[in-house]
Amino acid sequence: GPRRLVAVTACPTGIAHTYMAADSLVAAAQEAGVDLQVETQGSSGAKPLDPAVIAAADAVIFAVDVDVRGKERFAGKPVINAPVKRGIDEPAKMVQEALAAADNPNARRVPHFGAEEQAEHDAEEKGEHIGQKLKRALLTGVSYMIPFVAGGGLLIALGFLLGGYDITD
């Protein structure tokens, strides 16, 4: 039968890039005659892959800029890990790499559960240092603050409107 791959695409905002990468990878896999199923993990939630589909897969592609949710479901599978953008720009290459990883007994595999420390260690080696983690945390925080900031501004404007500008007298 055809080779089978599964992929997860995700980005911090979980909108356009997540789906663009998914579409690119599926199209590239079709051209290569490979059966590829994608799970898109966006801010609007994910539609999880069927465990049977994952079990049947020869390898996994993670095209993600954030951590994969439920990574342990893919434990032990050969994995290609790359930023979302690469899934959009070089999907065919990623499909080929995944197929190569499937045939390579020494390929990187998705760590088994409890291998978080290992993942942390790998992330540090890849250069996701504290600055980038902090930046991501701050940007996420900022996007949550926007409604409050906007609301506060409106309340101040309303206060001026109702109380006038000489509110200090």
Residue pairs with C-beta under 8 A, 6 or more apart in sequence:
2 33
2 34
2 35
3 33
3 34
3 35
3 58
3 99
3 102
4 34
4 35
4 36
4 53
4 56
4 57
4 58
5 29
5 34
5 35
5 36
5 37
5 57
5 58
5 59
5 60
5 61
5 95
5 98
5 99
5 102
6 36
6 37
6 38
6 39
6 49
6 53
6 54
6 57
6 60
6 61
6 74
6 77
7 22
7 25
7 36
7 37
7 38
7 39
7 60
7 61
7 62
7 63
7 87
8 38
8 39
8 40
8 41
8 60
8 61
8 62
8 63
8 64
8 68
8 74
9 17
9 18
9 19
9 21
9 22
9 25
9 38
9 39
9 40
9 41
9 63
9 64
9 84
9 87
10 18
10 40
10 41
10 42
10 46
10 63
10 64
10 65
10 66
10 68
10 69
10 84
11 17
11 18
11 21
11 42
11 64
11 65
11 66
11 84
12 65
12 66
12 136
12 139
12 140
13 42
13 43
14 40
14 41
14 42
14 43
14 44
15 42
15 43
17 65
17 84
17 85
17 88
18 40
18 41
18 42
18 84
19 40
19 42
20 87
20 88
21 63
21 84
21 85
21 87
21 88
21 91
22 38
22 40
22 87
24 87
24 88
24 91
25 36
25 38
25 61
25 63
25 87
25 91
25 94
25 95
26 36
26 38
27 91
28 91
28 92
28 94
28 95
29 35
29 36
29 91
29 95
30 36
31 92
32 92
32 95
32 96
32 99
34 95
34 99
36 61
36 95
37 49
37 53
37 57
39 46
39 47
39 48
39 49
40 46
40 47
41 64
41 66
41 68
41 69
46 69
48 70
48 73
49 73
51 73
54 60
54 73
54 74
54 77
57 77
58 78
58 98
58 99
58 102
59 77
59 78
59 79
59 80
59 98
59 99
59 101
59 102
59 107
60 74
60 77
60 78
60 79
60 80
60 98
60 110
61 79
61 80
61 82
61 87
61 94
61 95
61 98
62 68
62 79
62 80
62 81
62 82
63 82
63 83
63 84
63 86
63 87
63 94
64 81
64 83
64 84
65 83
65 84
66 136
68 74
71 110
71 111
72 112
72 113
74 110
75 109
75 110
75 111
75 112
75 113
76 109
76 110
76 112
77 109
77 110
78 98
78 101
78 102
78 104
78 107
78 108
78 109
79 101
79 107
79 108
79 109
79 110
80 94
80 97
80 98
80 101
81 108
82 94
86 94
87 94
100 107
101 107
101 108
111 118
111 119
159 167
160 167
